[in-house]
Amino acid sequence: MATSKREVAYEYLREKIVCCELKPGDVLDEKGVAADLHCSRTPVREAINQLVEEHLVQIFPRKGIIVTQISLSSLNDMLDCRSLIEPYLLHQSMRGLNDEKLLEFKRIQEQRIADRNAAADSSMRDFDFNFHMYFAETAGNQYLTNLMKTLLSLNQRTRFFSSWDDSRILESFREHIDIIDAALNRDEEAGVRAMRNHLEKTRESYIRLFSGHVQNYFA
């Protein structure tokens, strides 16, 4: 199926925002994006409307289109939402989980731990995003899947912008493996514990970030 101009514009802008090429607070130039993509402003405007729905940009009268700021409050809200819905998604996905897919996720994390490879992924090949979205998509609830994409986009932006400590990245790999092992055993209780532990460790890492230099840049 051919990709529409709106989809091209959306992926182009989302990549720039998530990878922080367009940083929090930057003004988005709709006309310039249309010129870059050799298209009219209509598909760009449609893509921007989708990004507004996902809380990645905001439209302000007389100011223009602004890339949404990131705050510790917004990150805490995001993690509160994830703590509520991800155990449910894990429960709903259990029957549909594919062991080969889970083992592939585990192999990737184990290899990166062995290599101590904590290098950042691209937004399109972001393990953390794809891993958590797998459970949401397998659960099969389109509204929760869309909500998870919005929540995880904020998570992505923060990780791509900030200089994460390698030890925290490797720790998160181990947390993913705990979730995978529970899922492979179809042990929902252990999976929920592992998921909640992962989210709380993530929250702690955000608090450390905002106690340092990051708070001087973000809202």
C-alpha positions in Angstrom: 0.0 0.0 0.0 1.4 3.4 -1.0 2.3 5.8 1.8 0.2 9.0 1.8 1.8 12.4 1.9 0.2 12.9 5.3 1.9 9.8 6.6 5.2 10.9 5.1 4.9 14.3 6.8 3.8 12.7 10.1 6.8 10.3 10.2 9.2 13.0 9.2 8.1 15.4 11.9 7.7 12.7 14.6 11.2 11.5 14.0 12.6 15.1 14.3 10.6 15.7 17.5 11.2 12.3 19.2 15.0 12.4 18.4 15.0 16.1 19.6 16.3 17.5 16.3 13.3 19.7 17.0 13.7 20.4 20.7 11.1 21.2 23.4 10.0 24.8 22.8 11.1 25.0 19.2 8.8 26.6 16.7 7.8 24.3 13.9 7.9 25.9 10.4 4.9 24.4 8.5 5.8 26.1 5.2 9.5 25.0 5.5 8.4 21.4 6.2 6.2 21.4 3.1 9.1 22.7 1.0 11.5 20.1 2.4 9.0 17.3 1.6 8.1 18.8 -1.8 4.4 18.8 -1.0 1.6 21.2 -0.3 0.9 22.5 3.2 -2.3 20.5 3.5 -0.7 17.1 4.3 1.7 18.8 6.7 -1.2 20.5 8.5 -2.9 17.1 8.7 0.2 15.6 10.2 0.5 18.5 12.7 -3.1 17.9 13.8 -2.2 14.3 14.6 0.9 15.4 16.5 -1.3 17.7 18.5 -3.5 14.8 19.5 -0.4 12.9 20.6 0.8 15.9 22.7 4.0 16.3 20.7 3.2 19.8 19.5 0.9 22.6 20.6 -0.7 25.4 18.5 -0.7 28.8 20.1 -2.5 31.9 18.5 0.1 34.5 17.3 2.9 32.2 18.4 2.6 29.4 16.0 3.3 25.7 16.3 5.5 24.9 19.3 7.1 21.5 20.2 5.7 20.5 23.5 7.9 21.1 26.6 8.8 18.2 28.8 8.4 18.5 32.6 8.9 16.1 35.5 5.2 16.5 36.2 4.3 15.3 32.7 6.7 12.4 33.1 5.2 11.4 36.4 1.7 11.6 34.9 2.9 9.4 32.0 4.3 6.8 34.3 1.2 6.9 36.5 -0.9 6.1 33.4 1.5 3.3 32.3 1.4 1.8 35.8 -2.4 1.6 35.5 -2.7 0.2 32.0 0.4 -1.9 31.4 -0.5 -4.7 33.9 -3.9 -4.9 32.2 -2.3 -5.0 28.7 0.0 -7.8 30.0 -3.0 -9.7 31.2 -4.9 -9.2 28.0 -1.9 -10.2 25.8 -1.0 -13.4 27.5 -2.9 -15.8 25.2 -1.6 -14.1 22.1 2.1 -13.8 23.0 4.5 -15.4 20.5 7.4 -17.2 22.3 9.7 -16.8 19.3 9.1 -13.0 19.4 9.7 -12.9 23.2 12.9 -15.0 22.8 14.1 -12.6 20.1 13.5 -9.7 22.4 15.5 -11.5 25.1 18.4 -12.4 22.8 18.7 -8.7 21.8 18.8 -7.6 25.5 21.2 -10.3 26.5 23.6 -9.5 23.7 23.6 -5.8 24.5 24.3 -6.6 28.2 27.2 -8.9 27.2 28.6 -6.3 24.8 27.8 -3.5 27.3 26.3 -1.7 24.3 24.2 1.0 25.8 24.2 3.2 22.6 20.9 4.9 21.8 18.6 3.4 19.2 17.0 5.4 16.4 13.3 6.3 17.0 12.2 3.7 14.4 14.4 1.0 15.9 13.9 1.9 19.6 13.8 -1.4 21.5 12.1 0.0 24.6 9.3 1.6 22.5 8.8 -1.6 20.3 9.0 -3.9 23.3 6.2 -2.2 25.3 4.1 -1.6 22.2 4.3 -5.3 21.4 2.2 -6.1 24.5 -0.2 -3.3 23.8 -0.7 -4.4 20.2 -1.0 -8.1 21.2 -3.7 -7.1 23.7 -5.8 -5.9 20.8 -7.4 -2.8 22.2 -7.0 0.0 19.6 -7.7 2.8 22.1 -5.2 1.6 24.6 -2.7 0.9 21.8 -3.0 4.5 20.7 -2.7 5.8 24.2 0.4 3.7 24.8 2.0 5.2 21.6 1.3 8.7 23.0 2.7 7.8 26.4 5.8 6.1 25.0 6.6 9.0 22.7 7.2 11.2 25.7 9.4 8.5 27.2 11.3 8.4 23.9 11.9 12.1 23.7 13.3 12.2 27.2 15.7 9.4 26.6 16.9 10.7 23.3 17.5 14.2 24.6 19.1 13.3 27.9 22.5 11.8 28.5 21.5 8.6 30.3 24.0 6.8 32.5 25.1 3.6 30.8 24.5 1.6 34.0 20.8 2.7 34.0 20.4 1.6 30.4 21.9 -1.8 31.1 19.8 -2.1 34.2 16.7 -1.4 32.1 17.7 -4.3 29.8 17.8 -6.6 32.7 14.3 -5.4 33.8 13.0 -6.2 30.3 14.4 -9.7 30.6 12.5 -10.2 33.9 9.3 -9.2 32.1 10.1 -11.5 29.2 10.9 -14.5 31.5 7.6 -14.0 33.3 5.7 -13.8 29.9 7.5 -16.9 28.6 6.3 -18.8 31.7 2.8 -17.2 31.4 3.3 -16.1 35.0 1.1 -13.0 35.1 1.8 -12.2 38.7 5.6 -12.2 38.2 5.1 -10.2 35.0 3.1 -7.5 36.7 5.7 -7.2 39.5 8.5 -7.0 36.9 6.7 -4.4 34.9 5.9 -2.2 37.9 9.5 -2.5 39.1 10.7 -1.4 35.7 8.4 1.6 35.7 9.4 2.7 39.2 13.1 2.4 38.3 12.4 4.6 35.3 10.6 7.2 37.5 13.7 7.3 39.8 15.9 7.9 36.8 13.8 10.8 35.7 13.9 12.4 39.2 17.7 12.1 39.1 17.8 13.8 35.7 15.6 16.7 36.7 17.6 17.2 39.9 20.6 18.0 37.6 21.1 20.0 34.4 18.0 18.8 32.6 15.7 20.9 34.8 17.5 24.0 33.4 16.3 23.2 29.9 12.9 21.5 30.2 9.8 23.2 31.6 
